[in-house]
Amino acid sequence: MQNPFLTPTVLIPWSRLTSDRVLEAVQEGVRLGEKALAEIAALPPAARGVESVLMAFERATEPLDFAWNLINHLDGVDNSPALRDAIREALPLVSGFYARVRLDARLWEALRWVAESPEGQALTGVRRRFMDETLADFRESGADLPDEGKRRLEALEGELASITQTFSENVLDAMNQVELLIDDPARLDGLPESARAAALALARAKGLGTPTLPVWRFTLHMPSYLPVMKFSADEPLRRTLWEAMGAVGGVAPHDNTPLIGQILRLRHEKATLLGAAHFPDHILNRRMARRGEVALGFVNRLHERVKGAFVADVAELAAFKAELLNQPGVALQPWDVTYYSERLRQARYELDEEALRPYFPLDGVLNGLFALVERLFGLTVTPRETCCPRAGGPQVLGAIETWHPEVRYFELHDQRGRLLGAFYTDWHPRESKQGGAWMASLYTAEATSPGQRGPHVGLIAGNLTAPTDGGPALLTHREVETVAHELGHLLHHLTSDVEVRSFSGANVAWDFVELPSQIMENWCWQRASLDLIARHHETGEPLPQPLFDRLVAAHNFQAGINFMAQLAHGKLDLELHLGGRDWSPEELDLRLRELLDGWRVPTQTDAGFIVRRFTHLFAHPTGYASAYYSYKWAEVLDADAFTRFRDEGVLSPVVGREYLERVLSRGNSAPPEQLFRDFMGRDPDPDALLRRCGLSV
Ligand SMILES: [Zn+2]
C-alpha cells in the first residue's frame, strides 16, 4: 500500500499516519524528488520550457513537502518518543536533500536557460514573479559562485549551524540550572492563585514538598518567571530571579560572549561572499525593507517619535513607586519595572481581567469571529462531524477524521457556495502538544485556472485556558486576540487564489506575513465587532459598557515603555549586524550602552542587555537576525490598513471585500508593497501605529 504520508490529499487519514511509516515516507519522498529534479536537469535544450523546467521544478518536491509538513505537524500536536526518534533519524535526509537542490549545477543551468529564453522573457504576472524569485533563491544560496566560493559557503554554513547550536544549548542549560525554592508562604504575597499552583506543581514534579510542608519552585522559564516579575510583592524574590536571568549566557561554562562576535563575523563573510554589503542587506534584499539602512532608519525614526512618551511613562512609574513606598526620590530597579507597571495599571483602571472571562466562552468567541468573517468577507464557516480512530475511537461514516478527540473541523465557503477550504481547530494544552499558538497549512490546492481550484486545508491551534468542571472554556481578552490573530493567518491561507502553489497564502515576505493576522486583533477592540464576539456564557449579555471602557482605556497604558522595549530590541539587532563584528568581547556592553542610550528605562542598577541570551538572533543560522524590526513593521501595516475599516465602517462589507480581493486572496503573487497600495491607494503611513497606540503628538 502507498505510504499514507506521501499522498497529498484534502481528507487526511490521521489514523494511518503512524511513526513506523515516517522514515520510509521520507526516504521515498527524497527518492521521488531526486528523480523528478534529475529528469528536469537532463532535458535537452529543445525540450526545455516554462512547463517542463520551471513549473516541473515547482512540483518536483511536492510529495516530500507534503509528508515532511505532516510529520512536523504531528510532532507539534501528538508528540511521542517513537515519533521523535523517527524524526531524528529522518531529519538529516531531509535537510541534506533541500540543501543539495540549490547547489545542483545542472538544474541551475536549466532554470537560467528557460529564464533567458523568449518564452521565459515573455512571462508576466505570478509566473514571472515565481521565475524571478526562484533565480534569486538560487543565487542567494550560492548557485552562481565558483567552486571555491561554494566550498567556502558550505563551510560557513556548517560553522554557523554549529556555533548557533552551542549558543542555544548554553542558554537552555544555564536556564535549566536555576531553581528557586520557597517554603515560606508569606513570600508568595501578591502572586495569583494560578502562579502559586504552578510553582507547587513544579516542586512536586521534582519530588519536593509534601501536602503538610509544601514547597514552591520557581524557574527562569517564562510561565514561572513572568508572574513573579509582574505580581510578586517580595522584592528580594523578584531581584534574585531577575539577577539569575541576567546571568544567563554570560557565565562560564555557558558563556556566549565570545560566540556573538564569531557569529556576526561568519554572517558578514557569508553576506559579502554572496555580493551584499553586509548581513542585513543580504537578509532584507527581498523583504519590504530591502536594505539594512532602511530598517535602521525605520527604527530610529520611531524612536524619535516615541521618546517623549517613553520619558513621561518612566517618570510616572518612578513617582508611583516613590509614592507607594513613601520614599520620595527612590529610584527604579530593573526588577521593579514590570511589577510597578502592573500595580499602577490596577490602581488606575481597576481592570480585573478575570471579570472579563465569563463574556468569552471559547465556542461563543469562535462563533462571533465566524459571524464577523461572514459580515466582512461574505465567507461562511460550517462545522462538520468528526471522529478520531487515531485515539481508538470508531470510524464514523461521513465524519471527518482528526488527530485528537478535542479537535474540530470546519468548512469555509464563499458567497457563490464555492468550497474555499477546510480547517481543524485544536485549542487546549496537553502533554503531547507544543506550546504557543499557531496556524499551519496542511494542503494547498493548485489552481487550474484563475479562480478554479480545489479546497485548501489548514489548522489553527493554541494553548488556551481549558474548560473546568464541565463548564465552558472561559478565555481572557488576550486569548481572544490570539484566536483572532490565528484566524487571520488561516484566512490568508484558505482564501488564497494563486496559480503557483508555493506562492500561495502566507508564503510571503517576513515583514508582511503578520499583516493579515494582526489586523484581525483590531476587531477585538471595537464595540460593534466585540458585540459579536463577547456574550456572557450564562446570560447571553454583551460586555457591560463600564467594563468595555476600562478595557479600552487600559489598552494603551504605558505604551511608551512597551513600544520602546520592542524598538530597542530591533535597534540592538541591526546595530550588531551592521557594525558589531568589529567589537571585542570586552567592549560589547560598553558599545551597546552608548548605542542604546535613551532607549532603555533608566534604573539604579544597570539593567544589562539581553544579547547573551537573545535566541531570536543567535540560536539559529539565520532566525530573526536583522529582522527583529519586522514585528513593528507589520504593526505599522496593520494599524494603517485598519484605518479604512475604522473610517468607512468597522463591519463594512465593501471594505471587507476589497481587502479580501486585493490583499488576502493574493498571497505572494505580487510584491507586498503593491498589495498594500492596491488596498490603501498609497504607501504605509508610520503615524497610523503611533496614533493607535496613543503616542502621536
Ligand atoms: Zn502571527
Boltz pocket constraint, residues with backbone or C-beta under 6 A from the ligand:
constraints:
  - pocket:
      binder: B
      contacts: [[A, 485], [A, 489], [A, 513], [A, 514], [A, 517]]
      max_distance: 6.0
